[in-house]
Amino acid sequence: MGTDFIVSPGLKLVTQFDAMERVWGGQRSDVDVADPHGAGTRAEAENISMRKIYIDYTSPVGLFKVGYMEDYVFGTVFADRGNGPTTGQIQYFIQKGPFTAFVGYAKEVDLSASAVTPTSLTDNDYDSYRIAGIYNFKGGEAGALFLWNRNATAKASSFPDPFLQNAFVLDPYVKAKIGPVALQAEAQYCSVMQ
């Protein structure tokens, strides 16, 4: 079920959830693994599973999206994770004529120490920082996305060796319609440092 709660013409709360993903009154699953499509575990998702919930605010200075939404949907469908797990994100878009700029942040994994997870370790997260530009032209569009993925989830592990991984990704794409033919191309270049 998906519902948009419109507060004003430029402000809305976007939600989507699955309800009762099992037989009514049936036993819940014993599998307590992460739900691949939303928050929580598979057993929890058999009752209600939040797929996305975020605020969509169109302001005079651009579009803001803040909350829990699809992760990494850009360009063509190549390498998109639009049907995969959702993540907590902050996104900002600004459009000037045919050009759109984007800046974003996503919390892929949160393993920081807290009162709920007491540990002497801090900052064991997986964060993704993003910046992109898209140019619309007659019959198509072209753009490029730059990602910096900082994965510190294994920074404190003892097996085999602890590491902090920084991945830098450049993802250009183009979509064009030439007569009856629709063309799409996308490529990714990745550089990983540990």
Backbone torsions as a table, in degrees:
resi	resn	phi	psi	omega
1	MET	NA	132.2	177.4
2	GLY	-125.9	134.7	-178.9
3	THR	-140.2	136.2	172.7
4	ASP	-107.1	121.6	176.7
5	PHE	-96.4	108.0	-176.3
6	ILE	-90.8	114.4	-179.2
7	VAL	-84.0	-44.8	176.6
8	SER	-150.3	173.0	-177.5
9	PRO	-55.5	-26.1	-178.6
10	GLY	-109.0	2.9	-175.1
11	LEU	-133.5	125.6	177.3
12	LYS	-147.2	156.1	174.0
13	LEU	-107.5	119.3	-178.2
14	VAL	-100.7	127.1	-179.6
15	THR	-132.6	152.2	172.1
16	GLN	-153.7	132.2	178.1
17	PHE	-147.6	158.4	173.5
18	ASP	-107.2	138.7	-179.9
19	ALA	-125.9	140.8	176.2
20	MET	51.9	65.6	180.0
21	GLU	-84.3	21.8	179.2
22	ARG	-143.1	177.3	178.5
23	VAL	-67.6	133.2	-179.4
24	TRP	-56.0	122.6	179.2
25	GLY	81.3	-2.5	-179.7
26	GLY	-75.1	164.2	-179.5
27	GLN	-70.6	139.8	177.0
28	ARG	-71.0	157.2	179.6
29	SER	-65.6	145.2	174.8
30	ASP	-82.8	-12.0	-178.0
31	VAL	-76.0	118.7	-178.1
32	ASP	-111.8	57.1	178.2
33	VAL	-107.2	165.5	-178.4
34	ALA	-62.3	140.4	175.7
35	ASP	-72.3	124.0	-175.9
36	PRO	-70.0	-11.5	-175.6
37	HIS	-119.2	2.0	-178.2
38	GLY	-165.4	-164.5	-178.5
39	ALA	-82.6	156.1	176.0
40	GLY	85.7	-167.5	-177.8
41	THR	-100.2	169.9	179.4
42	ARG	-62.0	-41.3	179.3
43	ALA	-62.5	-41.1	177.8
44	GLU	-66.3	-36.9	-177.4
45	ALA	-69.1	-13.0	178.1
46	GLU	-73.1	-15.7	174.9
47	ASN	-98.8	-72.3	176.1
48	ILE	-137.5	130.3	179.8
49	SER	-126.1	117.5	176.8
50	MET	-76.5	122.0	176.5
51	ARG	-88.7	-45.2	176.9
52	LYS	-156.7	149.6	173.7
53	ILE	-156.7	114.2	-178.8
54	TYR	-151.7	160.5	176.8
55	ILE	-95.5	132.0	178.4
56	ASP	-115.7	108.3	-175.1
57	TYR	-122.2	115.2	175.4
58	THR	-93.6	107.9	-177.4
59	SER	-105.3	172.4	176.1
60	PRO	-63.5	-19.0	-178.7
61	VAL	-105.7	7.7	177.8
62	GLY	139.0	-176.0	-178.5
63	LEU	-103.2	129.2	176.2
64	PHE	-113.9	136.2	171.6
65	LYS	-128.8	124.0	-177.1
66	VAL	-135.6	123.7	177.7
67	GLY	148.6	-149.2	-172.5
68	TYR	-108.5	108.9	-172.9
69	MET	-145.5	177.8	178.8
70	GLU	-55.8	143.1	-177.3
71	ASP	-105.1	134.6	172.2
72	TYR	57.3	69.8	172.7
73	VAL	-118.3	107.4	-175.0
74	PHE	-152.4	141.8	174.5
75	GLY	67.8	-127.6	177.1
76	THR	-86.7	-175.7	179.2
77	VAL	-78.5	-7.1	178.6
78	PHE	-60.2	124.2	176.0
79	ALA	64.8	11.1	175.6
80	ASP	-73.1	153.9	174.8
81	ARG	-120.3	34.7	-176.8
82	GLY	-62.2	-26.9	177.9
83	ASN	-101.0	6.8	-179.3
84	GLY	-93.7	-156.4	-177.9
85	PRO	-68.1	148.2	175.7
86	THR	-93.4	158.3	-178.6
87	THR	-138.1	162.2	173.6
88	GLY	-74.1	128.7	-174.6
89	GLN	-143.2	158.4	168.1
90	ILE	-125.9	124.5	-179.2
91	GLN	-128.5	143.1	176.9
92	TYR	-135.7	129.3	178.8
93	PHE	-123.2	140.0	172.3
94	ILE	-135.8	137.1	-177.5
95	GLN	-121.1	131.2	175.5
96	LYS	-132.0	106.0	-177.9
97	GLY	61.9	-129.6	-178.8
98	PRO	-84.1	-0.7	-175.0
99	PHE	-104.2	134.1	175.1
100	THR	-122.3	130.2	176.3
101	ALA	-110.5	148.1	-177.3
102	PHE	-137.6	138.1	172.4
103	VAL	-133.2	134.3	-178.0
104	GLY	-149.4	162.4	177.1
105	TYR	-140.0	135.9	177.4
106	ALA	-131.8	136.8	174.5
107	LYS	-97.6	98.2	-177.5
108	GLU	-72.1	-46.5	179.0
109	VAL	-141.6	133.6	178.9
110	ASP	-113.3	106.4	178.9
111	LEU	-121.6	27.0	178.6
112	SER	-71.6	152.9	177.3
113	ALA	-68.0	143.2	177.2
114	SER	-153.6	-178.0	177.5
115	ALA	-67.3	-26.9	-179.9
116	VAL	-80.4	-34.6	-180.0
117	THR	-120.8	76.1	-176.5
118	PRO	-66.0	130.7	178.7
119	THR	-165.1	161.1	177.0
120	SER	-86.9	-1.9	-178.5
121	LEU	-89.1	147.2	175.6
122	THR	-134.6	156.0	174.7
123	ASP	55.4	56.6	175.2
124	ASN	-106.1	40.4	-174.2
125	ASP	-92.5	170.5	171.2
126	TYR	-121.7	106.4	-176.8
127	ASP	-113.2	149.0	178.6
128	SER	-129.8	123.1	178.3
129	TYR	-109.1	134.6	-171.3
130	ARG	-136.2	144.9	173.7
131	ILE	-145.5	138.9	-176.3
132	ALA	-148.7	159.7	173.0
133	GLY	-135.9	139.1	179.9
134	ILE	-131.3	133.4	178.3
135	TYR	-118.1	121.9	178.1
136	ASN	-95.3	130.0	177.0
137	PHE	-130.1	169.2	-178.0
138	LYS	-60.8	117.8	178.8
139	GLY	89.7	8.1	178.2
140	GLY	170.9	-164.3	179.2
141	GLU	-155.3	156.6	176.4
142	ALA	-141.0	147.9	-179.3
143	GLY	-162.5	172.8	177.5
144	ALA	-146.9	141.2	179.4
145	LEU	-120.0	134.7	173.7
146	PHE	-115.1	127.9	179.7
147	LEU	-117.7	141.0	166.4
148	TRP	-121.8	108.3	178.5
149	ASN	-101.2	115.6	-179.9
150	ARG	-105.9	106.0	-176.4
151	ASN	-106.6	106.5	179.7
152	ALA	-110.6	17.4	-176.3
153	THR	-66.2	-24.9	179.7
154	ALA	-107.9	14.8	-177.0
155	LYS	-62.6	-33.4	-176.7
156	ALA	-107.0	9.5	-178.9
157	SER	-73.9	157.2	179.1
158	SER	-108.3	-4.2	-177.8
159	PHE	-133.1	130.7	-13.6
160	PRO	-75.3	-42.6	175.1
161	ASP	-142.6	139.5	176.1
162	PRO	-67.4	147.0	178.2
163	PHE	-154.0	156.7	172.1
164	LEU	-118.2	123.8	-175.2
165	GLN	-110.5	130.2	173.6
166	ASN	-116.6	120.0	178.8
167	ALA	-115.6	131.3	178.0
168	PHE	-114.4	125.2	-174.9
169	VAL	-125.3	132.4	172.0
170	LEU	-112.3	125.4	-172.8
171	ASP	-130.4	85.7	176.0
172	PRO	-87.1	153.4	177.8
173	TYR	-150.5	163.3	174.5
174	VAL	-148.2	141.2	173.6
175	LYS	-128.6	130.8	180.0
176	ALA	-146.6	146.9	175.2
177	LYS	-118.2	116.8	-179.5
178	ILE	-116.8	102.5	-174.6
179	GLY	62.1	-129.1	-180.0
180	PRO	-84.8	-1.4	-175.0
181	VAL	-100.1	127.8	175.1
182	ALA	-104.5	124.5	-178.8
183	LEU	-114.4	142.5	174.5
184	GLN	-140.4	139.9	176.4
185	ALA	-145.8	142.3	177.4
186	GLU	-151.0	143.7	178.9
187	ALA	-138.2	157.5	176.1
188	GLN	-133.1	135.9	172.2
189	TYR	-120.3	129.6	-176.4
190	CYS	-126.7	135.2	174.6
191	SER	-123.8	124.6	-176.2
192	VAL	-116.3	132.7	177.5
193	MET	-125.2	136.6	177.2
194	GLN	-120.0	NA	NA
